[in-house]
Amino acid sequence: MKWEGNRESDNVEDLRGSTGGGGGGFGIGGKSIGLGTIVIALIGSYFFGIDPSVLLGGGGGSPAPQVQAPRQASGPTAAPADDRQAKFVRTVLADTEDVWTAIFSANNKTYVKPKLDLFTGRVDTACGTGQSASGPFYCPGDQKVYIDLAFYRLMEQRFHVSGDFAKAYVIAHEVGHHVQNLLGITAKMDAARGRASEVQVNALSVRLELQADCFAGVWANHANQARSILEAGDVEAALAAATAIGDDTLQRQAQGTVVPDSFTHGSSAQRVRWFKRGIDTGKLTQCDTFRAREL
């Protein structure tokens, strides 16, 4: 992936030098949305249902999330100038900012740029206490993406997935959840949560996650058209990442059996299919997983 020398975002906060507070695990009631790659106990208890009639891009502008001030022991510090990983994250986030700003503008909407926090171990957020073991995640309450960069080592060591574009896919997926938040999809999910059974919540969560995969593909399509970021093998690496984090693959590795009703992110084949749809078409209208008869 060609990224060095491109614009870097000012919206990355480095919390790696601070200490998170608050004890406990990640708050189930915190409404966070994550890539779901590390969590082996694949449960859908902190995901929400969404009204299947929601039209992608329909309705008004962004919802007004209720923000709870996150607790931090110390303020963010600037990432070291020689920290290549932090530089990579800033560059990829900037690229998502450019792409989504243009897409929203073309649809007469305003894109609100998310913040991205780098942390180590655990971090306090508006969604509760986040931990590295939860994987990268997005918190609608403060409109922030959270990543412990140790996750990238896990991608290489456990999932045997490497390459900068595969890492960029992780960021783009979480930014995809931010796009869902801005389009009002997350708010509709929250409203529908209490009306759905656990199986229904899981099934709708799968559609949410696959849509974020598709949105990641849409970003890659537009970024490549504008800046020619893709190199040989990049798409294959991202598809390998999508395959490695499918619910069926993770369940088979963890427990030897697959339980489709407990899926919260989608099978490997589904994740690959929707990412490919996004990157092949570059169109948001192709990412309406909630109206798709087959995933």
RAKA-V240340 format. One line per field, one symbol per residue. ss: DSSP state (@ for helix, = for strand, . for the rest). phi: phi as a letter, one per 20 degrees, with the letter a starting at -180 (. if undefined). psi: psi as a letter, one per 20 degrees, with the letter a starting at -180 (. if undefined). A space follows every 50 residues. Layout:
ss = ???
phi = ???
psi = ???
This chain:
ss = ...........===.............@@@.===................ ..........................=......@@@@@@@@@@@@@@@@@ @@@@@@........====...====..====@@@..===....====..@ @@@@@@@......@@@@@@@@@@@@@@@@@@@..@@@@@@@@@@@..@@@ @@@@@@@@@@@@@@@@@@@@@@@@@@@......@@@@@@@@@@@..@@@@ @@@@@....@@@.....@@@@@@@@@@@@@@..@@@@........
phi = .ecfnegdfedddddfeddfdnlmefffeemfccfmeefefeddfddcec ffefegnemeeffdfeedffecfbffdffgfeefffffffffffffffff ffffffdlcdeefeecdebcnbbecfdoeecgfemgbddffdlcecbeff gfffgffeeldcofffffgffffffgfffgffenfffffffegfedffff fffffgfffffffffffggfgffffecleecgnfffffffffffdfgfff fffecncdcgfefccofgffffffffffffdmdffedeffdffce
psi = pohpirqqqjkppojhirpqaiarapohjikqprhkhhohnnqkhjrqrq oiipppirabbqrnqopppqpphqrqqqqqhjnhghggghggghghgggh gggghhkkrppoprqppprpfrqprijaoqqhiirqrpohhjlqpppoih hhhhggggikprqhhhhhhgghghhhhgggghijgghhgghigiiqrggg gghhhghghhhhgghhhgghghhhhhjliprpigghghhhghghjqhggg ghhhiirpnhiipiiqrghgggghghgghhhjphiijmhiiphp.
